[in-house]
Amino acid sequence: MSAGSVALIVPSDFGVADLYELGIPAAVFGTPQPDLADPWYELWLCGTGTRTRDTKPGFTLHSTLGLDDVVHADTVFVSWVPEEVIEENAPVPPELVSALRKAHDNGARIVSQCVGAYALAEAGLLDGRRATAHWMHTALLAERYPKIEVDDSVLYVDEGDVLTSAGMTAGLDLCLHLVRRDLGAHVANQLARRMIVPGHRPGSRSQVIDLSVPPDDNQSLEAVLDWARTRLDEPLTIEDLAHKAAMSPRTFYRKLHASTGTTPLQWLLNERVARAQALLESTDLSVERIAGLSGIGTANNLRHHFLKQVGMSPSDYRQQKAPARKHRGLSRTN
């Protein structure tokens, strides 16, 4: 899939608290990166035409685009519903619900951040699917929409044509995930470097990190993880990681899980698949060779894990990313 157009639905008036979550997709998709991918995404700011605040400090959006334009976008982002939807059980604005349904029927990919999931739920786009939102709002989401499998423990959920994310910075994780899906791991990783954020946090990572883990422990763990990233082609074990961290395997397991929400073996697998993605994009090495360099072992193992995590075979992934590789002038690496 190419970058395409991204319609960001923005209330005509919005408060300071909304600015961060609205700003994330605006920054990711609205800032051209011609050296990474050309063309980049085309960002549309689509106003709702309705007021959402009274005397609270906030901002006013003046846009030539509205909800009628959303139907023509390739991707639609909704990060907002009126406060009274959450606080007073008011209905989601019907014009917003209608716009989302029409866009989805027209083939658009629909994405929500935080309470934007309520709009997708009201449109029926989450029925029978897994979904998430900020953990403070997931219980209410599950109560109001029992047909949804609400998961309050993850950063984001990718259901293909419909994606949902938790609030705040989890929205950035989801945006980078979409860039990775659309333009490949290399582009997503380079963009993350420019934004000074981790290149990839899997959606399965926990929203709530155990704050009882001392900051010094987190710094020590990050040093070990950086060390492991340079040795993914080696047969690393939890014992190796624990030894590097000067901890027992049990203590290392507990601290890593508390800090990242995942297990050591799953962390290693996520990193190895990400390494394989980058190599498939940036080199013409064989799948067997890439399997070895990423630490997954054999081509069959790589295909198995790729199908589970990426949803396609390594060969199909390489073919899908071929235009981006051609744009960057990449050649064979020995």
N, C-alpha and C positions, 0 to 999 in steps of 0.2 A: 504494500500500500504506500502511496505517496503521502506527502505532508497534507495537502488539501486545505480546506477552509475550516476555521474553528469559530463557531458562534458562541460568544460569552454573554449569557443573559444577565443583564445588570439592571437593578431597579433604578428608576429615575432619580430617586433620592435614597441614599444609603448612609448608614452610620459609620463611625470610626472603627467599630469592632468588625465591620464587614470588609474593611479595606484590605486587610492582609490576605484573606482567602480569595478575594476578587483579583488582587494583584498578582497572585502566583501564576494562574494560567495566562494572564495578560503579559507577564514578563517572559514566560517560557515560549509562548506561541506568537507573541507580538513583537519580539525583537529579532530582526533578520540575522541569520548566521550564514552568510553566503559562502564562507570558506568551509563550512561543514556540510551544507546541503543547499542547493540552489535549483529550484525555488524553495524557500522556507515556507512555513505555514502562513496563511492569510487570516489574520484575526479580525473578526467582526464584533463590535460592541453593540449589542442589541438591547435597546431600552424597553422596559415594560410599559412605559407611559402612565404609570400609577405612582402616587406618593406612598412612601413607606415609613416616614418618620414625622414627628411634629416639631417640638422645640429642641430635640436632642442635637448635639453637634454632629455634623455630617457633611455630605457632599451631594452635588446635583450633577447628573449626567445629561449632556446634550448630545444626542446621537441622531444621525439621519436614518439609522436602521432600527427596526422594531421587531416584535414577535412574528410578524408576517414573513420576515426575511429568514427566520430560523429554519424553516422547512427546506431551504436550498443549501444548507451547510453540510459539510462532510462529517463534522463532529460538533456536538452541542454540549456546552458546559453550563450547569446550573449549580451555583454555590449558595443559593439563598431561597428562603421563603419568608413571607412576612412574619414578624415576631409573634403576632396573635395566633398564627397557625400552631405554634408550639405552646404558647402560654395560655391560650383561651380556647383551644380546639376549634378555631375558625377554619373554614374551608380553604384549601389552596386555590389561588385565583384561577377561575376556569379558563381564562384566556392563556395562561401559562400551561395548564394541563393540555389544552387543545394543541398548542404549538409543539409540545413535546411529542404527542401522539402522531401528529402529521409528519414531523421530522423523522421519527422512527419508521413510520410507514414508507417514507421516501428513501429509506436506506441509510439514514444518518446513524452514527455511533453516538450514544447518549451517555453522558458522564456527569456524576454528581460529586460534590464535596460537602461534607458535614450534613447540615439539615436540608441541603438540596435533594437528598434521598426521599424526602417527603413528597416532593413534586413528582419524582419518578414513580413513587408508590401510588400516588393518586391517579396517575396516568395509566396504571396497570402494567407498567413495564417491568416491575420487579416480581410479579406474581410467579410463584414456583421457582424462584431463583434465590441464590445466596446474595446477600447485600450487607453493607455496613454503613455506619455513620459515626459521628463522634460518640464516644462511650457514654457521655452524659445524656444522649438522646436516643440510644438504641432500644431501651426498655419501652419507651413510649411508642417508638416506631413499630416494634413487634406487637404491642397491644392493639394499635390501631389497624395494622395490616397483617393479620394472622396468616395470610397466604405466602408471606415472605419468610425465608429462612435467614433471620437476622443473626449476624455474627459480630459480636461486640469486641472480639479479641484480636482483630486483624487491622492492618493499615489500609488495605484496599482489597477489593474483589473484582476480578476481571471475568465477566461472563460473555466475552466476545463483543457483542454489539451493545452491551450495557455494562457500565463500570461504575462502582461506587467507592468512595473513600471516606476515611475518618476526617476529622476537622484539622485545621491549622496545617502544620508541616507535612502531614500525611498527604495532603493535596499535592505538594511538590513531588513526593515520591510517586504518586500516580501520574503526574504530568511527565516525569522522566521515564516512567514505564511506557507511556504512550509513545514518546519519542523513540524509545528503544524498539517498540513494536513496529513503528512506521519507518524509521530511518536507520535502525541498527544500533548495536551496542557501542560501536566506536563513536558515533555522533552523540549518543546519550552520555557516554563517559566524558567526552570533551566538553559538552555543555555543562555537565555537573561540575567539572573542574573550574569552569569560568564562574559558576555560581557558588563555588567553595562549599559544596555539599557532597555527601557520599554518592557515588555513581549509581549504586543500585541497592535498595533495601527491598527485599521480597515482600509482596503483599501479605504473606502469612506472618510476618513479624508482628509481635504484640504491640497494641496501642499503648498499654500501660507498662512502663518499665519499673522494676523494683527500686524505689528510691533509697532502700536500706543499703544498697551497694555503695561503699565509699567511693568518692571521686578518684582516689589514688588507684583503686582496683580497676576502674574503667580505663584509666590511662595505661596501666600495666597490661590489661587485656588487649587494648588497641595495638600496643607494640607487638604483642604475640601474633595478632591477626595480620598485621603488616608483614611480619616475618614469614608467616605461613603463605601469604599471597605470592611471595617470591619463590616458593617451593611447591607449588601445586602439582608439579609433575613427579614429585616424590611420594612414596607411600606413607603419608602422614597418618598418625593415629592420635587418639585423644591423649594417650600417654606421652607422645612427643610434645604436644601442645602444652600439657600440664607441666612437663619437665621444664620447658622453656619459660613458663610463667612462674616456676618455683612453687608449684602447688601440687597437691595430690589430685589424681584424676577426678575423684568425687567432688572436691572443692572447685576445680576448674569447671566441671560440668555445671555445677550449681550457679557459679558466678556468671558464666557465659549466658546461660539461659535467663538469668535475672536481668542481665544487661541488654541482651538482643532479642529475647523471646524465642530463640531457636536452640537446637542442640548442636554440639560440636560437629557431628557427622553431617547433619543437614547443612550447617554453615559451609563446610568444606564442599559439599556437593553443589550448593548454590554458586559458590565462587568458581568451581571448575566448569560448570555450565556457562557461566558468564565469560570465562576465559576462552572456552571453545567458540562462543558466539563471536568474540572479538577476532579470533584467528580465522574463522570462516569468512569474516568480512574483509580482513586486511591482508590475507595471503591466498595463494592457490595451492596450499599444502593439501595432501590427501586427507580424507576423513580419518583414516587409520592413524596418520601421523599426528593430527590434531588431537585425537583421543589420547595419545600418549603424552603429548605436551601439556594437556590440561589435567592429566592425572586420572582420567576416567578409564584408561586401560585399552580397551578394544573398540573398534568401530561399532560393533553390536551393542556394547554397553552405552556408547555415546548416543546411538540412535534411540535406545530405550529411554534414557533420561531426557533426551531432547524432546521426544514425543510427549512425555509427562509434563515437562516444565515449559516448553516453548509452544507445543501444540503442532509441531511439524518435524520432518526429518532434517538432519543437517544439510543434506543436498538441496532440499526445497528451500531451506533458510538461506543458503548461499545464493541460490538463484533469485530469490526474492530481493536480496540486498544488492544484486549485481549493478543496478543503475547507480546506487550511491558509491559503490566501489569504483565504477568507471569515472564518476564525477571527481573523485579524489585522486585519480590517476594511480591507483594502487597496482603493484606488480608482484610477481612471485617472490616469496621469501624462502630461502633455503635453510 
